[in-house]
Amino acid sequence: MAMRWRLIVVGALLAVLLLIHITSLRHKELTTDEPLHYHYGYRVLHGMPRRTGAIDSSTMPFSGVHAMTSGTLAVIARTVGIPADMSPNGQVKRGRYATIALSLLLALYVLKWSYELYGRNGALLSLSLYVFDPNLLGHGQLVTADLPAALMITVALYHFWQFLKLGGKRRALLSAVTLGLSQLAKYSCIYLYPIFLVIAAIYCRSTPAAEAVRPSRWPRLLCVLLCWTGVTAFFAAVSILMINLGFGFNGIGTPLSGYTLNDPVFKKLQATPIVGNLPLPLPVPYVQGLDLVKSEERMGLAWGNIYMAGKLRVNHHDGTLHGFPGYYFYAAFFKVPIAKQVIFLVALFGAIW
């Protein structure tokens, strides 16, 4: 396939994605979560990131992109003379266009990363799987944290992969910044920190630097350890800066003893004299939300009853586990398209073979 035709196919796939998103907006009313995320983003833009309680425990500053987009579109509509819905629901619905833009950006990252890994045909296959994935299409039009989190996880992993492969200060800074920005999208992005450490450890073992473990090369091993310690400290410092910028440095330096906490782990740390009185380099709303999210997960307040394979587990919100082990592996057979499951199994077989 000539380059010109590949570009035409890429453009057509992106146009189809945009068309699906925009045309399906007419049929979607607001979900329960969308106003919560939108209004928290609006408050962040106006310098009020403090949380009001469990109702906005999982909302994040990234939602400010939705509020900013909604306001910009309203100004454009008034300027051009196009009638626009200025009601609260109308404001939230305009914010959905920001998610559509983020969905297109994620599609471009999928295309770019796949091209660098598997070439032109692999990139087209990856983009096709993305464009027609029902889960991504469903979340790609909502004012929630799911699509922004998927985008930032992909972006952070891609730039970390670039940094490990090619090195350089500019790539290190870009990787650290995207890792920090991901923490403003969704709290589950915090798992990127241990994931990065595992990836870095695997990378070190697969490079010539792994030979440094020989007894005759201890100075080289020490040099490698010091280098990665410095890189880790740099990434941590940039992440803390990005988190503070997202929350407007609100309450930075407040120790745990200055919080009203709910989660037992945080309460235990708070009761520890030394740890509880140390000033934290993190903004208050970030720590508050993390505590509330952990408490809600422990008590089961974030989900209702769970059904699987003809059985129902009633959630009594008493903190005990009432779910199904391996629930998501089972649910994946129904949520992931069959064609994608087949492609994954064929690819796995090919990699092993």
C-alpha positions in Angstrom: 0.0 0.0 0.0 1.5 3.3 -1.1 2.1 6.0 1.5 -0.6 8.2 0.1 -3.2 5.6 0.5 -2.1 4.8 4.0 -2.5 8.5 4.9 -6.0 8.4 3.3 -6.9 5.4 5.4 -5.6 7.1 8.6 -7.6 10.2 7.8 -10.7 8.2 7.0 -10.5 6.3 10.3 -10.0 9.5 12.4 -13.0 11.0 10.5 -15.1 8.0 11.3 -14.2 8.2 14.9 -15.1 11.9 15.0 -18.3 11.3 13.2 -19.4 8.5 15.5 -18.6 10.7 18.6 -20.5 13.8 17.4 -23.5 12.1 15.9 -24.1 9.9 19.0 -24.1 12.9 21.3 -27.7 13.7 20.3 -28.9 10.5 21.9 -27.0 10.8 25.2 -28.5 12.4 28.3 -26.2 13.2 31.2 -24.9 10.4 33.4 -24.9 10.7 37.2 -21.2 11.5 37.3 -20.8 14.0 34.6 -22.2 17.1 36.4 -19.9 16.3 39.4 -16.8 16.1 37.3 -17.7 19.2 35.3 -18.5 21.4 38.4 -15.3 20.4 40.1 -13.4 21.3 37.0 -15.2 24.6 37.0 -14.2 25.2 40.6 -10.6 24.3 39.9 -10.5 26.9 37.1 -11.7 29.5 39.6 -9.1 28.6 42.2 -11.4 26.6 44.5 -10.1 23.0 44.4 -11.0 22.1 48.0 -13.3 19.1 48.2 -16.8 19.3 49.8 -16.9 15.7 50.9 -17.4 12.2 49.5 -19.6 13.6 46.7 -16.5 14.9 44.8 -13.9 12.5 46.2 -12.7 11.1 42.9 -13.1 14.3 40.7 -9.8 15.7 39.5 -8.3 18.9 38.0 -8.2 17.4 34.6 -12.0 18.1 34.4 -11.0 21.8 34.1 -10.4 21.0 30.5 -14.1 20.2 30.1 -15.2 23.4 31.8 -12.8 25.5 29.8 -14.0 24.0 26.5 -17.6 24.5 27.5 -17.0 28.2 28.2 -15.0 28.7 25.0 -17.7 27.2 22.9 -20.4 29.3 24.6 -18.4 32.5 23.8 -17.9 31.4 20.2 -21.6 30.6 19.9 -22.6 34.1 21.2 -20.1 35.8 19.0 -21.2 34.0 15.8 -24.9 34.3 16.8 -25.6 30.5 17.1 -28.2 29.7 19.8 -26.6 27.7 22.6 -28.1 26.0 25.6 -26.9 28.0 28.6 -28.6 25.9 31.2 -26.4 23.8 33.7 -27.1 20.7 31.6 -26.1 22.5 28.4 -22.8 23.6 30.0 -21.9 20.0 30.9 -22.9 18.7 27.4 -20.6 21.2 25.7 -17.8 19.9 27.9 -18.2 16.6 26.1 -16.4 18.0 23.1 -13.2 18.2 25.2 -13.4 14.4 25.7 -13.9 13.9 22.0 -10.7 15.9 21.4 -8.9 13.9 24.0 -10.2 10.7 22.3 -8.7 11.8 19.0 -5.4 12.6 20.7 -5.3 9.2 22.2 -6.0 7.7 18.8 -3.0 9.6 17.4 -0.8 8.2 20.2 -2.0 4.7 19.5 -1.1 5.2 15.9 2.3 6.7 16.6 3.4 4.1 19.2 2.2 1.2 17.0 4.0 2.6 14.0 7.3 2.8 16.0 6.8 -0.8 17.3 5.2 -2.6 14.3 5.5 -0.5 11.3 2.8 1.0 9.0 0.5 -2.0 8.8 0.6 -2.6 12.5 -0.2 1.0 13.1 -3.3 0.8 10.8 -4.5 -2.3 12.6 -4.1 -0.7 16.0 -5.9 2.4 15.0 -8.7 0.4 13.5 -9.1 -1.6 16.7 -9.2 1.7 18.7 -11.7 3.5 16.4 -14.3 0.6 16.6 -13.8 -0.4 20.2 -17.3 0.0 21.9 -15.8 0.7 25.4 -13.6 3.5 24.1 -16.4 4.9 22.0 -18.8 4.8 25.0 -16.4 6.7 27.3 -15.0 9.0 24.5 -18.0 11.4 24.8 -18.5 11.7 28.6 -17.4 14.3 31.0 -15.7 11.8 33.3 -12.2 10.8 34.3 -12.0 7.5 32.4 -11.0 8.7 28.9 -8.5 11.3 30.3 -7.0 8.6 32.5 -6.6 6.3 29.5 -5.0 9.1 27.5 -2.5 10.1 30.2 -1.6 6.5 31.1 -0.8 5.9 27.4 1.1 9.2 27.0 3.1 8.6 30.2 4.1 5.1 29.2 5.0 6.1 25.7 7.3 8.9 26.8 8.9 6.7 29.5 9.5 4.0 26.8 11.1 6.7 24.6 13.3 7.9 27.5 14.5 4.4 28.3 15.2 3.6 24.7 16.9 6.8 23.6 17.7 8.7 26.8 18.4 12.4 27.0 17.5 15.2 29.3 14.6 16.4 27.2 13.0 13.0 27.0 13.5 12.6 30.8 11.8 15.9 31.4 8.9 15.1 29.1 8.4 11.7 30.6 8.4 13.1 34.2 6.0 15.9 33.2 3.5 13.5 31.6 3.8 11.2 34.6 2.9 14.1 36.9 0.1 15.3 34.7 -1.4 11.8 34.7 -1.9 12.2 38.5 -4.3 15.0 37.7 -6.6 12.7 35.6 -7.5 9.9 38.0 -6.3 8.5 41.3 -5.8 5.1 39.7 -2.9 6.6 37.7 -0.9 6.4 40.9 -0.2 2.8 40.0 2.1 4.1 37.3 4.8 4.7 39.9 5.3 1.0 40.7 4.8 0.1 37.1 7.5 2.5 36.0 9.9 1.0 38.6 9.2 -2.5 37.4 9.7 -1.5 33.7 13.0 0.3 34.7 14.2 -2.8 36.6 13.4 -5.1 33.6 15.1 -2.6 31.3 18.2 -2.5 33.4 18.4 -6.3 33.5 18.1 -6.5 29.7 20.9 -4.0 29.0 24.7 -4.3 29.1 24.6 -2.5 32.4 23.3 -5.7 34.0 26.9 -7.0 33.7 27.7 -4.6 36.5 26.6 -7.1 39.1 29.9 -9.0 38.7 32.2 -8.7 41.7 34.9 -7.0 39.7 32.6 -4.3 38.5 31.1 -2.9 41.8 32.2 0.7 41.0 30.1 0.5 37.8 27.2 -1.0 39.7 27.4 1.9 42.2 27.4 4.4 39.4 24.3 2.8 37.8 22.5 2.8 41.1 23.3 6.4 41.8 22.2 7.4 38.3 18.8 5.7 38.7 18.4 7.1 42.2 18.9 10.5 40.7 16.4 9.8 37.9 13.8 8.5 40.5 14.2 11.6 42.6 13.9 13.8 39.6 10.7 12.1 38.5 9.3 12.3 42.0 10.1 16.1 42.3 8.5 16.9 38.9 5.4 14.8 39.8 5.0 16.7 43.0 5.3 20.0 41.1 2.7 19.0 38.5 0.2 17.8 41.2 0.7 21.1 43.1 0.2 23.1 39.9 -3.0 21.2 39.1 -4.5 21.9 42.6 -3.1 25.5 42.7 -0.7 24.7 45.6 -3.8 24.7 47.9 -2.7 23.9 51.4 0.8 22.6 50.5 2.8 21.8 53.6 -0.2 20.8 55.8 0.8 17.7 57.9 -1.5 14.7 58.3 -2.3 15.9 61.8 -4.2 18.8 60.1 -6.6 16.5 58.2 -9.9 14.9 59.1 -9.2 11.4 57.7 -11.4 8.3 57.1 -9.2 5.5 55.9 -7.6 3.3 58.6 -4.2 3.4 56.9 -4.2 7.1 56.8 -5.4 7.4 60.3 -2.6 5.1 61.5 -0.1 7.3 59.8 -1.7 10.3 61.3 -1.4 8.9 64.8 2.3 8.3 64.3 4.0 11.2 66.1 6.8 11.8 63.6 5.0 11.0 60.4 1.8 12.7 61.4 3.5 16.0 62.0 5.7 16.1 59.0 4.6 18.9 56.5 3.5 17.2 53.3 4.7 18.6 49.9 1.2 17.8 48.4 -1.9 20.0 48.2 -4.7 19.4 50.7 -7.4 18.5 48.1 -5.2 15.8 46.6 -4.6 14.1 49.9 -8.2 14.5 50.9 -9.5 12.8 47.8 -7.0 10.0 48.1 -8.2 9.3 51.6 -11.9 9.5 50.6 -11.4 7.2 47.6 -9.5 4.6 49.7 -12.2 4.7 52.4 -15.0 4.3 49.8 -13.3 1.3 48.2 -12.7 -0.3 51.6 -16.4 0.1 52.6 -17.7 -0.7 49.1 -19.4 2.7 48.8 -18.3 3.2 45.3 -20.3 0.3 43.8 -23.6 -1.5 44.3 -24.6 -5.1 44.1 -22.5 -7.4 41.9 -23.9 -10.0 39.5 -21.9 -12.7 37.8 -22.9 -16.1 36.2 -26.4 -16.2 37.7 -25.3 -15.2 41.2 -25.9 -11.9 43.0 -23.7 -10.6 45.8 -25.4 -7.9 47.8 -23.1 -5.0 49.0 -24.0 -4.1 52.6 -21.3 -1.4 52.8 -19.8 -2.9 55.9 -16.3 -3.1 54.7 -16.2 -6.9 54.2 -15.6 -8.4 50.7 -18.7 -9.5 49.0 -17.4 -9.6 45.4 -16.3 -12.4 43.0 -12.6 -13.3 42.7 -11.6 -12.9 39.1 -14.7 -10.9 38.3 -13.0 -8.7 35.7 -11.4 -11.6 33.9 -14.9 -13.1 33.5 -16.5 -9.8 32.5 -13.8 -9.2 29.9 -15.2 -12.0 27.8 -18.4 -10.0 27.5 -17.0 -6.4 27.4 -14.1 -7.0 25.0 -15.1 -7.5 21.3 -14.8 -11.1 20.2 -12.6 -10.1 17.2 -10.2 -8.3 19.5 -10.0 -11.4 21.8 -9.2 -13.5 18.8 -6.5 -11.1 17.6 -5.0 -11.0 21.0 -4.8 -14.8 21.3 -3.3 -15.1 17.8 -0.7 -12.5 18.7 0.1 -14.2 21.9 0.5 -17.5 20.2 2.7 -15.9 17.6 4.9 -14.3 20.2 5.4 -17.5 22.1 6.0 -19.5 18.8 
